[in-house]
């Protein structure tokens, strides 16, 4: 599975656990690559989007996070099943189907 991103920067999604003394402890984190609309100084090109390969377990974790859900709803992220679909969505201006 793949996450297509229209964000310019990498985004780290973190799940937190309640730790001792009220301090949160990082349970799990996944970094989704950014780079959309950023000029590559070597090639002088910009890409419309990027994609990151993730496991089905990672997708389940991401979909449990409110921040990731907001990014999907806002059109910044999209979960797709195949590399070909990820490459196609990454080339499009928006990741949503509208």
C-alpha positions as CSV (number, residue, x, y, z in Angstrom):
1,X,0.0,0.0,0.0
2,X,1.1,3.6,-0.6
3,X,0.3,7.0,0.9
4,X,0.3,9.8,-1.8
5,X,1.3,13.1,-0.3
6,X,0.7,16.6,-1.7
7,X,2.6,18.2,1.2
8,X,5.9,20.1,0.6
9,X,7.6,18.7,3.7
10,X,7.9,15.3,5.3
11,X,5.3,14.7,7.9
12,X,5.8,12.4,11.0
13,X,2.6,10.9,12.3
14,X,3.0,9.8,16.0
15,X,0.9,7.7,18.2
16,X,1.3,8.4,21.9
17,X,0.9,6.3,25.1
18,X,0.3,7.7,28.6
19,X,3.6,7.3,30.4
20,X,4.7,7.6,34.0
21,X,4.3,10.9,35.9
22,X,1.8,12.1,33.2
23,X,4.5,12.2,30.5
24,X,3.5,10.8,27.1
25,X,5.6,8.1,25.5
26,X,6.0,7.6,21.7
27,X,4.2,4.4,20.8
28,X,4.8,4.4,17.0
29,X,5.7,6.9,14.3
30,X,5.6,6.9,10.5
31,X,7.2,9.5,8.3
32,X,5.4,10.2,5.0
33,X,7.6,11.8,2.4
34,X,6.9,15.3,1.2
35,X,8.4,17.3,-1.6
36,X,5.4,18.4,-3.6
37,X,5.8,21.7,-5.4
38,X,9.4,22.1,-4.2
39,X,12.0,23.0,-6.8
40,X,14.7,20.4,-7.3
41,X,17.8,22.6,-7.8
42,X,19.6,19.8,-9.7
43,X,16.9,19.2,-12.3
44,X,15.0,22.5,-12.0
45,X,11.8,20.5,-11.9
46,X,8.9,20.4,-9.4
47,X,6.7,17.4,-8.7
48,X,3.0,17.6,-8.0
49,X,3.2,14.9,-5.3
50,X,5.2,12.1,-3.7
51,X,4.4,8.7,-2.3
52,X,5.6,6.5,0.5
53,X,5.2,2.7,0.7
54,X,3.6,1.5,3.9
55,X,2.2,-1.8,5.3
56,X,-1.5,-2.6,5.9
57,X,-0.7,-2.3,9.6
58,X,0.8,1.1,9.1
59,X,-2.4,2.2,7.2
60,X,-4.6,1.0,10.0
61,X,-2.4,3.0,12.5
62,X,-2.5,6.1,10.4
63,X,-6.2,5.9,9.9
64,X,-6.6,5.9,13.7
65,X,-5.0,9.3,14.0
66,X,-7.1,12.4,13.9
67,X,-4.3,14.4,12.2
68,X,-4.0,12.0,9.4
69,X,-7.8,11.9,8.9
70,X,-7.8,15.7,8.6
71,X,-5.0,15.6,6.0
72,X,-7.0,13.0,4.0
73,X,-10.2,15.0,4.2
74,X,-8.2,18.2,3.2
75,X,-6.9,16.5,0.1
76,X,-3.2,16.4,1.3
77,X,-3.0,12.6,1.6
78,X,-4.6,9.6,0.0
79,X,-4.2,5.8,0.6
80,X,-3.9,3.7,-2.6
81,X,-3.2,0.0,-3.1
82,X,-0.8,-0.2,-6.0
83,X,2.4,1.5,-7.0
84,X,1.0,2.4,-10.4
85,X,-2.0,4.1,-8.8
86,X,0.4,6.0,-6.4
87,X,2.5,7.2,-9.4
88,X,-0.6,8.3,-11.2
89,X,-2.1,10.2,-8.2
90,X,1.3,11.8,-7.4
91,X,1.4,13.3,-10.9
92,X,-2.1,14.8,-10.5
93,X,-2.6,18.3,-9.0
94,X,-5.0,17.0,-6.3
95,X,-5.1,13.6,-4.6
96,X,-8.9,13.5,-4.2
97,X,-11.2,12.1,-6.8
98,X,-13.1,15.4,-7.3
